């Protein structure tokens, strides 16, 4: 028989946004269910050192932080489900969602915290160097490269912003772009070209992340000229891939309003989506900040927005019943 779970608040995703929503929802007495998705714990489970999450004097580990968040959410009453949603019906409340397991989830409010994944180059050597010099977030990891030579790969706004940010830590930043012009906004390009700490390598593609040393870490990037095919190498200790992100919103296409980059559109200053009773938080709706702390903040907002939505709906239902 197909199992069915009903809840006042269903949360999709178990990163900082989803678990923060679960904590606030549980404390409000909504007994939330968290469907953890394909990557329980979110992107922080693939991050080693975390030094910018408030409340911890020493460096902490990403997986440990997510374990603690989940334990806190469960302690106050949230229920974790190891499942992945494959179908949604948001045409009427209560909403009805179907898990990969065949389980049916029925909910009065839905909080979407499915996140976004950084785009990588797809190189085997890149995968081997993740956490050892290869990164997709300068704001997260740039601090660890103080005084070191680093490179940023990409040519859009994200790449230029990451390169500019890294000059706070490094005196030698190289932007590597496979074309001869940048896609970034003109004002960003002007700041980039005016910064003496940044060098741009045009028409270059990264073909290998070169490791070395003991313990092993990134020591160089092997490059291929996109025009001539010539190979070269640049010595760096940090390589930041900045070619964009994929928000996990495919499931909601045609059900919710998405922007031109497929992020869920929310009402300014809130987490409310185009469907009343559905809320979005974290990287699935935030393409600007993309930090654990901002994701947690919007998770709190989503739970509070959902709680208020339910309170108003309950009040209206009581008033109608009294008429």
C-alpha positions as CSV (number, residue, x, y, z in Angstrom):
1,X,0.0,0.0,0.0
2,X,1.1,3.5,-0.8
3,X,2.0,5.5,2.4
4,X,0.5,8.9,2.8
5,X,1.9,11.6,5.2
6,X,0.0,14.8,6.0
7,X,1.4,17.9,7.6
8,X,0.8,21.6,8.0
9,X,4.3,22.3,6.6
10,X,6.2,20.2,4.1
11,X,9.9,21.3,3.5
12,X,11.8,20.1,0.5
13,X,15.6,20.2,1.1
14,X,17.7,19.7,4.1
15,X,20.5,22.3,3.8
16,X,20.8,25.4,6.0
17,X,17.6,26.9,4.5
18,X,15.4,23.8,4.9
19,X,16.6,22.9,8.3
20,X,16.3,26.5,9.6
21,X,12.7,26.5,8.3
22,X,12.2,23.1,10.1
23,X,13.4,24.5,13.4
24,X,11.2,27.5,13.3
25,X,8.2,25.5,12.0
26,X,8.5,22.9,14.7
27,X,8.8,25.5,17.4
28,X,5.6,27.0,16.0
29,X,3.9,23.7,16.5
30,X,3.5,22.9,12.8
31,X,5.2,19.4,13.1
32,X,7.0,19.9,9.8
33,X,8.1,17.1,7.6
34,X,11.5,17.5,5.8
35,X,12.0,15.6,2.6
36,X,15.8,15.5,2.4
37,X,16.2,15.1,-1.3
38,X,19.1,13.8,-3.4
39,X,21.8,15.4,-1.2
40,X,20.8,15.3,2.5
41,X,22.5,18.2,4.3
42,X,22.9,20.2,1.0
43,X,26.1,21.7,-0.4
44,X,27.7,22.1,3.0
45,X,28.2,18.3,3.2
46,X,30.8,18.7,0.5
47,X,32.5,21.6,2.2
48,X,35.3,20.9,4.7
49,X,36.5,24.0,6.5
50,X,33.8,26.5,7.4
51,X,35.1,29.7,9.0
52,X,32.3,32.2,8.3
53,X,29.3,30.8,10.0
54,X,28.5,32.9,13.1
55,X,28.9,31.4,16.6
56,X,32.0,29.3,16.2
57,X,35.4,30.7,17.2
58,X,37.4,27.9,15.5
59,X,37.1,26.4,12.0
60,X,34.2,23.9,11.8
61,X,33.5,21.1,9.3
62,X,30.5,21.5,6.9
63,X,29.1,18.0,7.4
64,X,29.3,18.4,11.2
65,X,27.4,21.7,11.1
66,X,24.6,20.1,9.0
67,X,24.4,17.1,11.4
68,X,24.0,19.5,14.3
69,X,21.3,21.5,12.4
70,X,19.4,18.3,11.6
71,X,19.7,17.1,15.2
72,X,18.3,20.4,16.5
73,X,15.4,20.3,14.0
74,X,14.5,16.7,15.1
75,X,14.9,17.7,18.8
76,X,12.2,20.4,18.5
77,X,9.8,18.1,16.6
78,X,10.6,18.0,12.8
79,X,10.4,14.7,11.0
80,X,13.0,13.7,8.4
81,X,12.1,11.6,5.4
82,X,14.8,10.1,3.2
83,X,12.9,10.6,-0.1
84,X,13.0,12.7,-3.3
85,X,9.9,14.4,-4.7
86,X,9.2,13.5,-8.3
87,X,5.8,15.1,-8.9
88,X,3.9,18.0,-7.5
89,X,0.3,19.2,-7.7
90,X,0.0,22.8,-6.5
91,X,-3.4,23.6,-8.1
92,X,-5.3,23.4,-4.9
93,X,-4.7,23.2,-1.1
94,X,-3.8,21.0,0.5
95,X,-1.0,20.5,-1.9
96,X,-0.1,16.9,-3.0
97,X,3.4,15.7,-3.8
98,X,4.7,12.3,-4.7
99,X,8.1,10.9,-3.7
100,X,10.4,8.6,-5.6
101,X,9.4,5.9,-3.1
102,X,5.7,6.3,-4.1
103,X,4.9,7.9,-0.8
104,X,2.3,10.7,-1.0
105,X,2.8,13.9,0.9
106,X,-0.2,16.2,1.6
107,X,0.5,19.6,3.1
108,X,-1.2,22.9,3.9
109,X,2.0,24.9,3.2
110,X,5.1,24.0,1.1
111,X,8.6,25.4,1.7
112,X,11.0,24.8,-1.2
113,X,14.6,24.8,-0.2
114,X,16.0,22.6,-2.9
115,X,19.1,24.8,-3.4
116,X,21.4,25.2,-6.4
117,X,24.5,23.4,-7.6
118,X,27.6,25.2,-8.8
119,X,28.5,24.3,-12.4
120,X,31.9,22.6,-12.7
121,X,34.1,22.0,-15.7
122,X,33.7,18.3,-15.5
123,X,37.4,17.3,-15.4
124,X,38.5,14.2,-13.4
125,X,41.5,16.3,-12.1
126,X,39.1,19.0,-11.0
127,X,37.1,16.4,-9.0
128,X,40.3,15.1,-7.4
129,X,41.3,18.6,-6.3
130,X,38.0,19.7,-4.7
131,X,38.8,20.8,-1.2
132,X,42.5,20.8,-2.1
133,X,42.6,24.0,-4.1
134,X,39.6,23.6,-6.5
135,X,36.6,25.6,-5.3
136,X,33.4,27.1,-6.7
137,X,33.0,29.9,-4.1
138,X,35.5,32.6,-3.5
139,X,33.4,34.2,-0.7
140,X,33.4,30.8,1.1
141,X,37.0,29.8,0.6
142,X,39.0,32.9,-0.5
143,X,40.2,33.5,3.1
144,X,42.2,30.3,3.0
145,X,44.3,31.7,0.2
146,X,45.7,34.8,1.8
147,X,49.0,35.8,0.2
148,X,48.7,33.0,-2.4
149,X,48.5,33.0,-6.1
150,X,45.0,32.2,-7.3
151,X,43.0,31.9,-10.6
152,X,39.3,32.4,-11.4
153,X,37.8,30.5,-14.4
154,X,34.9,32.2,-16.3
155,X,33.9,35.4,-18.0
156,X,30.5,36.4,-16.6
157,X,29.5,38.6,-13.7
158,X,30.2,35.8,-11.2
159,X,33.7,35.3,-12.4
160,X,34.6,39.0,-12.4
161,X,33.0,39.5,-9.0
162,X,34.9,36.6,-7.6
163,X,38.2,37.9,-9.0
164,X,37.6,41.3,-7.5
165,X,36.7,39.7,-4.2
166,X,39.9,37.6,-4.1
167,X,42.1,40.7,-4.3
168,X,41.2,41.2,-0.7
169,X,43.3,38.2,0.1
170,X,45.7,37.7,-2.8
171,X,48.1,40.0,-4.5
172,X,48.1,37.9,-7.7
173,X,44.8,36.9,-9.2
174,X,44.4,35.6,-12.8
175,X,41.1,35.5,-14.6
176,X,41.1,32.7,-17.2
177,X,38.5,33.0,-20.0
178,X,38.0,30.9,-23.1
179,X,37.0,33.8,-25.3
180,X,38.5,37.2,-26.1
181,X,35.8,39.3,-24.5
182,X,33.9,39.1,-21.2
183,X,30.2,38.7,-20.7
184,X,30.2,40.6,-17.5
185,X,28.5,44.0,-17.1
186,X,30.6,46.9,-18.3
187,X,31.0,48.5,-14.8
188,X,32.4,45.2,-13.5
189,X,34.8,45.0,-16.4
190,X,36.0,48.5,-15.8
191,X,36.8,47.6,-12.1
192,X,38.5,44.4,-13.2
193,X,40.8,46.1,-15.7
194,X,41.6,48.9,-13.3
195,X,42.7,46.5,-10.6
196,X,46.5,46.0,-10.6
197,X,46.3,42.7,-8.8
198,X,44.4,41.1,-11.6
199,X,45.7,39.6,-14.8
200,X,43.4,38.3,-17.6
201,X,44.3,35.4,-19.8
202,X,42.3,35.4,-23.0
203,X,41.3,32.4,-25.2
204,X,42.4,29.9,-22.6
205,X,40.6,26.8,-21.4
206,X,41.6,24.8,-18.3
207,X,42.2,21.2,-19.3
208,X,43.8,19.9,-16.0
209,X,44.1,20.8,-12.3
210,X,47.6,19.8,-11.4
211,X,48.2,18.5,-7.9
212,X,51.4,18.1,-6.0
213,X,53.1,18.4,-2.6
214,X,52.6,16.5,0.6
215,X,49.8,16.8,1.6
216,X,48.6,17.0,-1.9
217,X,47.2,20.3,-3.1
218,X,46.7,22.3,-6.3
219,X,50.0,23.6,-7.7
220,X,49.1,24.5,-11.3
221,X,46.5,24.7,-14.0
222,X,47.2,23.3,-17.4
223,X,45.7,25.5,-20.2
224,X,44.8,25.0,-23.8
225,X,44.7,28.0,-26.2
226,X,41.1,28.0,-27.7
227,X,42.5,29.5,-30.9
228,X,45.8,27.8,-31.6
229,X,45.5,24.7,-29.4
230,X,48.8,25.3,-27.8
231,X,49.3,24.0,-24.2
232,X,50.7,26.1,-21.3
233,X,50.7,26.0,-17.6
234,X,50.1,28.6,-14.8
235,X,51.3,28.0,-11.2
236,X,48.5,28.6,-8.7
237,X,47.4,27.3,-5.3
238,X,43.7,28.1,-5.7
239,X,41.5,27.6,-8.7
240,X,38.0,29.0,-8.5
241,X,35.4,27.8,-11.1
242,X,32.9,30.6,-11.6
243,X,30.8,29.6,-14.6
244,X,27.3,29.8,-12.9
245,X,24.9,27.7,-10.9
246,X,22.0,25.3,-11.6
247,X,19.0,26.0,-9.3
248,X,17.1,22.8,-8.5
249,X,13.8,24.0,-9.9
250,X,13.0,21.7,-12.9
251,X,10.3,20.0,-10.8
252,X,8.4,23.3,-10.5
253,X,8.6,24.5,-14.1
254,X,5.0,25.2,-15.2
255,X,3.8,25.2,-11.5
256,X,5.6,28.3,-10.2
257,X,6.9,31.5,-11.7
258,X,10.6,31.3,-12.4
259,X,13.0,34.0,-13.5
260,X,15.1,34.0,-16.7
261,X,17.8,31.9,-14.9
262,X,15.2,29.4,-13.6
263,X,15.4,30.6,-10.0
264,X,12.0,30.7,-8.1
265,X,10.6,34.2,-8.1
266,X,9.5,35.5,-4.7
267,X,7.8,38.7,-3.6
268,X,10.4,41.3,-2.7
269,X,11.2,41.2,1.0
270,X,9.4,37.9,1.5
271,X,9.6,34.2,0.6
272,X,6.2,34.1,-1.0
273,X,6.0,32.6,-4.5
274,X,3.5,33.0,-7.2
275,X,1.3,30.3,-5.5
276,X,-0.3,31.2,-2.2
277,X,0.9,28.8,0.5
278,X,4.1,28.0,-1.3
279,X,7.4,29.6,-0.1
280,X,10.9,29.4,-1.4
281,X,14.2,30.0,0.5
282,X,17.9,29.6,0.2
283,X,19.9,29.2,-3.0
284,X,16.8,28.1,-5.0
285,X,15.6,31.8,-4.9
286,X,18.9,33.6,-4.1
287,X,21.4,34.0,-6.9
288,X,23.3,36.9,-5.4
289,X,24.6,35.9,-2.0
290,X,24.5,32.1,-1.9
291,X,25.9,31.8,1.7
292,X,25.0,29.3,4.4
293,X,24.0,32.2,6.7
294,X,21.8,33.9,4.2
295,X,20.2,30.6,3.3
296,X,19.5,30.0,7.0
297,X,18.0,33.5,7.3
298,X,15.6,33.0,4.4
299,X,14.7,29.6,5.9
300,X,13.6,31.4,9.0
301,X,11.6,33.9,6.9
302,X,9.9,31.1,5.0
303,X,8.7,29.4,8.2
304,X,7.4,32.7,9.6
305,X,5.7,33.5,6.3
306,X,4.1,30.0,6.3
307,X,3.0,30.3,9.9
308,X,1.3,33.7,9.2
309,X,-0.3,32.3,6.1
310,X,-1.8,29.4,8.1
311,X,-3.0,31.7,10.9
312,X,-4.8,33.9,8.4
313,X,-6.3,30.9,6.6
314,X,-7.5,29.4,9.9
315,X,-9.0,32.7,11.0
316,X,-10.9,33.0,7.7
317,X,-12.1,29.4,8.0
318,X,-13.5,30.0,11.5
319,X,-15.1,33.3,10.5
320,X,-16.8,31.6,7.5
321,X,-18.0,28.7,9.7
322,X,-19.6,31.2,12.1
323,X,-21.6,32.9,9.4
